[in-house]
Amino acid sequence: MPTLRRAVQGFASALLAASTVTALAHSAAAADTLGSAAAGTGRYFGTAVAAGHLGESDYVNTLDREFSAVTPENEMKWDATEATRGTFTFGAADQIVSHAQSKGMKIRGHTLVWHSQLPSWVSGLGAADLRTAMDNHITQVMKHYKGKIYAWDVVNEAFQDGSSGARRSSPFQDKLGDGFIEEAFRTARAADPDAKLCYNDYNTDGVNAKSNAVYAMVKDFKARGVPIDCVGFQSHFNSASPVPSDYRANLQRFADLGVDVQITELDIEGSGTAQATNYSNVVKACLAVTRCTGITVWGVTDKYSWRSSGTPLLFDSAYAKKPAYDAVLAALGGTSGGGDNGGGGNTGAACTVAFARTADWNDGYNGQVTVTAGSAPISGWTVTLTFPAGQKVTALWNGSASWDGTGTVMTVRPTYNGNLAAGASTSFGFTAAKNGTSGTPTVGTCAAS
């Protein structure tokens, strides 16, 4: 037995050495993807994943190439894992976990205790029974994935919006009181002592009543030895809820409590330069906070985003890299040109864009946009134009368009004219009704594939 034990230990040491070499080689590789660039800063860059899309080649290719961590979108929530009391189903979540492990990705577990996506049987329980059910659900799910999950969102969205800083009404809050969060974290620690335990919420990105309430809870937990390792900031942004000016300072004050901070569900509605700048600012804020350990965007492609009309992600519906992608990669210290663009575009693809107003009359005008390939041929391009409020495009030629939720940002892709030789140009045009506004649209950067 001692001889066998030494042999096993030697084999384990060899495996560890091999994995260390592999990790070092990966980190030393060119930082030309989101995951590799983030790894160079000591962080992960992840995405939410839906098991139902893992059969789509462009989805999987983009996922595997770009990201170093995954969060199951819905597959680990209570209604997916314990729809009937005491009967646990893990098939879809297992599919995501297995895929992530095969690619060496971190896995964030999401989420154990949440007021939403609860089976109806949970809400019908009395207090004592609900406590038993909550503790059992946490324990069974965490033990099933023990040793596989980097961090768990143990409790999700337990505080109200607005100025009260109060707890949100839920079966757990209403029947178990304020102590349910502490109990959930203590139960989670017992179930898997090695997983990081996080509290996760939205609209806590800046200093406000809601984030102050979460801050007070975390401070109390740390003072009393309640096991909490990290706080997740969902960071869903749009024009009505922009990136707050005190975003970095807010992340830092939580980190100063002795917890890691993670950006857990990032998406930013918009397009073009404005969206790119906002994404860049979020990444730079995380990089400025030593204990900001990673960033997760809430989805791979605009096509499947929960806010798809707002085009909030880094890859468009055709898996082409958007200007926001380039901005994030640059903020992480990466360099473009490695790998393909989107589902299968060209390495090093680039393009420039120019706009001309070719005709003008009282209540309308024509515009022409010229797209020119860079030093390498391209197989596709994407251009965004942001129109003054009130203007409407009444005709478009040599391109196909989609619009954001505001109706002011038009994203144009080629119809037949996507393939361009190095240095070659093409154009598309449109007619716009002024509707009392004579301004010219703002043309975003050109994204090539």
N, C-alpha and C positions, 0 to 999 in steps of 0.2 A: 504493500500500500504506500509506504513512503516513497518508493521508487516511482510508482505510478503518479503520485501527487507531484513529484518533482518534474516528471515529464509533462504533466498537464500544465504546471506553472510555467515551464519553459515554452510550451506552445502558446500559452496566453501572452507571455512576454513578447514572443515573436509577432503575434497578431497585433499587439499594441504598438510595437515599433513600426510595423507595416502601415497601420492606420495613421500613425503620426507622420510618417513620410508622405503618405497620400495627402493628408491635411496641409502639410507644409508646401507640397507641390501645388495644391489648389490655390493656396493663398498667394503663392509666388507667381501664378499665371497672370497673363495680361488681364487687367481689370476692365473688361469690355462688355460685361453684363451687369445687371443690377446686383445679383448675388455676389459675384466676384469682387465688384467694387466695394460693396458694403463690408465684405469679409476683410478687405484691406484696412478698414477702420475699426475692426473688432466687433462688428455688428452683423445681424442677419437682415435680409430684405425678403419679405414673404408676401404671400397672396392668399386670399380666400379661395377655396376650391370646392366645386360641386362634383360629387361622384358621377352624376349623370352625364357630365361632359368629358369624362376620361376616355371615352371611345372616339373622340374627335381629334384627328391627328394634329391640326394646327393648334388647338388648345393645349394638347400635351406637349408638343414641341416647344411652344412658347413657355409653358410652365417649367419644363425641365431645363431649358437653356438659361432662363433669366432669374429664377427665384431659388432661394436657399432655405425657405421655410414655408409651411402651409398651415392654414386654419380651416377646418371643415366649416362650410357655410351653415348648414342646418343638420348635418348627419349625426352630431353628438348632442343635440338638444333633447330635452326630456321627451317630447312627443315622438321623436325618432328612435330613442333608445329604450323607453319604458311606456309604451302606449297603453299597455294593460299592466296593472300592478303586479310586480314580481316576475314579469316575463320580459327579459331583456333581449333586444335585437341590435346587433352590431354590424350587420353585413355591409351596409353602405359606408359607414365610418371606417370599418376594417379595410375596405378597398382603398380609401384615401391614405390611411396610415401605411399600408403595405407599399403603395406606390412611393410615398415620401421616403420611407426607409430604404427602398431600393435605390434611391437617388441621393442618399445621405443628407436629406433635408431635416431641419428641426420641425417639430409638430407642436402647435399650440392647441390645447383642448378648449373647446367653446361649445356650450357653457353648461355648468352644473345646476345652478339655482337662478331662475329667471322668472319674472311674472308672466312672460309671454310664451307662446308655443307649449303650454302646459296641457296635458290630457285632462279631460273633464273630471276624471276620478280624483285628481289631486285637490281640486278646489272644494270638493264635497266632504273632505275629511275633517274631523274634529281636531283640536289642538294637539292632543297627545299622539293621535294617530298620524297627524301631519309631520310631527317631529320625527317619529320613527321612519316614516316614508322618505323624508328628506335625507336623513342620515344614511339610510340604506341605499338610496339612489346614488348619492355621492360615493359611498364605499364601493358599490358594485361596479359602477362605471370606471372609477379610477383604478380599481384593482385589475379590471380587464385590460387596461392599457398601461399598467404599472411598468416603469422602465422605458416606455416608448414616448412619453409626452414630456416636452421641455418645460412647458408652463401651462397652467389651467386658469381660465376665467372661472373662478369658483362661484362668485356672485356677480350678477350683471344688472346694471341699471336699477339700483335700489333707492335712488333719490329722485325727488320731484324736480321738474323744471320750475323756473320762476324765481321769485325772490325770497321764498320761505326757508329754503335749506332743509325742508322736512323730508321724511321718508315717504316713498311712494306706497300707495295702497296696493297690497297684493295678498294672496292667501297666506304667505309666510309672515309678512309684516302684521297683518290684521289679527292673525291667530297666535303667532309666536312672539310678537313684539320685537323691539330693537335688538334683542339678543340673538336673533336667528342668524345674522351675518357672522358673528363671532363663532357660533356653534358650527356653522358650515365650514369655516376655515379650520377649526380644531379637528373636525371630522376628516377633512381633506388631508391634513398633515398626517393623521394616523393611517390613512389609506395608502398614501404614497409619500414617504418622508423626503424623497429626492426631487420631486417635481416642484417647480416654483409656483407659488399660489398668488393669484392676482385678483384685484377688484377692478372691474371694467365698466366704463360709463361714457355717455355722450354729453355734449354741451358743458363739459368740464375743462375745455381746452384753454380758457383764459381764467383769470381770477374773477369769480362771481360767487353768488350765494350758494350755488350748487357745488362748485369746486371747493369752496370754503368748508362746506359740510363734510365732503369726502375727506378733505385734508384733516379736519378735526378728528374724524373717525380713525384714519390711518395713524395719526399722532398718538391717539389713545391706545390703539392696538400695540404700537411699538413700545409704549411706556409700560404696558401691562403684560407684554410677552405673548400676545395673541399672534399666531403664526401668519404673517403676511409678508410676501417677498417683493411684490410688484404692483404697480397701478397702471391700468391700460386706459389710454385716451383714444376714443374712437376716431375723432377728427374727420367728421363728415362736413365738408364746407361747400357753400354756394354763395351767390351774391347777397342773399338775405342773412347768411351766417358765415361771414368771411373768416379767414385766418386772423385771430386776435393779435393785436400788437404786443401783448404780454405773454404770448404763447411760450417762448423760451423760458421766461422768468417763472412761469407757472410750472413747467416741467422741472425746473431746477429746485423750486421750493419743496416739491414732493421728494425729489431725489435727496435733498438735504435731511429728510426724515429717516434716511437709511433704507429706502426701497429703490428697486429698479423702476424705471418708467419705460413704457413701450407704447408706440403708436400702433394701434391694433386694427383699425378699420378704415384707413385713409382713402378718401375719394374727394375730388374737388371738381365741381361742375364747371363747365366752360370749355374753352378751346384756345388754340393759338398762344400768343405771347403771354397774355394775362394768366391763363391756366398754368403755363410753364413757370412763370415767376412765382406763383403761389406754391406750387409743388417744391420748387427750389428752396423757398423760404422755410417750409416745413422740415425738409431734410437738413438744412443748415442749423435749424433750432435743435434738432436731435443731436447732431454732431457736436454742438456746443455744450451739451450736457453729458458728462462722463458716464453717468448711470442710465442714459437712454440706450438700451441694449439692442433695439431693433425696430424696424418699420414693416408693417403689413398693409398692403393696399387691398381694398375690399372687392377683389375680382381681377381676372386676367384681362378681359376684353369688354369694351363698351357694350358689345352685343348682348351680354348676359348680366350686365349690371342691374341692380335693383333700381337704379336711377338712370336707365339707359338713355332717356331723352335728353339728359343733361350732359351726356358724353364725359363722365367724370374720371375715366381711368387712363392708363399710360399707353394702351394699345387700342386702336379703333376697332370697328366691327369686322374689319378685314385682317386684323392682327398686325397692321402696320404701326410702326413706332410713331408716336405723336411728338410734337415739340416738347411736351411735358416730360416724355421719356428722356430726351436728350438733356433737358435741364436737370433731371434727377441724377442721371449718370454723371454729368459734369460736377454737380454738387458733392457727389460721393468720391470725386477724384478719379473717376474712370475715364476711359477714352473710347470713342465710338470707332466702329469699323470691324469689330470681331463678331463672328456669328452672322446669321442671316437676319433680315429685317422682317419682323412679323412672322407669318406662317412659312415663308420661304423666299424672301426677297434677296437682293444682292448684297454682298459684303462691301462695305464702304460706300453704299449708295448715298447720293446727296443731290440737292437741286436748289435753285434759287428762283425767286418769283418777282415779277414786275407788273405794275398796274397802270393802265391808261384809260382816261375817260374819253371815249371816241365820238360821242354825240351828246347833245344837250338840248332840251326844250323845256317849255314852261313847267310841265308836270312830270317830267321823266328824263332819263338819260341812259346811255349805253356804256358799259364798261368792258374792257378787255384785259385779261390776266394772262401773262406769258410765263410759262414754266420752262426752265432751262436746266438740263442735266449737268452735273458736275464733271469731274475727271474720269468717272466710270459710268458705264451704261446703267440705266434704271428700267425697271419693269412696271413701275407704278408711282403715283404721287398723290399727295393730299394737301389741299390748300384751304385755309379758313379765312373768311371775310366777316368782319363785324360791322353791321350797318347802323347808321343813325336811327334812333327810335322813330318809328312811323313809316320808314321806307319799306317797300315790299318789292321783291323780285317777281316780275310777271313772266319772264321768259329766260331760259338758260340753254346754251348750245355748247356742244363738244365737252360736256361734263354732266355728271349726275350729282344731285345735292341732297343733303340731309340738314336738319335744323335743330338747334338746341331748344330747351324748354322756354326760353325767353322770346324766341322767334326773331332774334337779331343776329345770331351767329350761323352763317351758312358754311358747311363743310363740303367741298367739291372734290370729287374723284373722277378719273378719266372714264370715258365710255369706250372708245376704240383707241385712244391716243396715249396709252400709258407707257408703251415701250419707246425709250429714247436712247439713241447712241450718246456716247460721251460728248458733251458740249452742244448737243442738239436741243431744239426748242419746239414747243407746241403751245397752243393757246386755247382758252375757252372764253366765252363772253356771256353777257346777261343784259337784260333790260330791267331797270328799276323804276317804280313809281315813287316820286318824291314825297307825296302826301304832306306838302308844306315844309319839308326839310330838304335843303339842297346840298347837304354835306356829302363827303366822299367816304366810302367804307374804309375801315382799317384792315389792311391785308396782313395776315399772320405769316409766319415762316412756312416754307415748303418742306414737307416730310416725304422722303423718297423711299422706295422699296425696290 
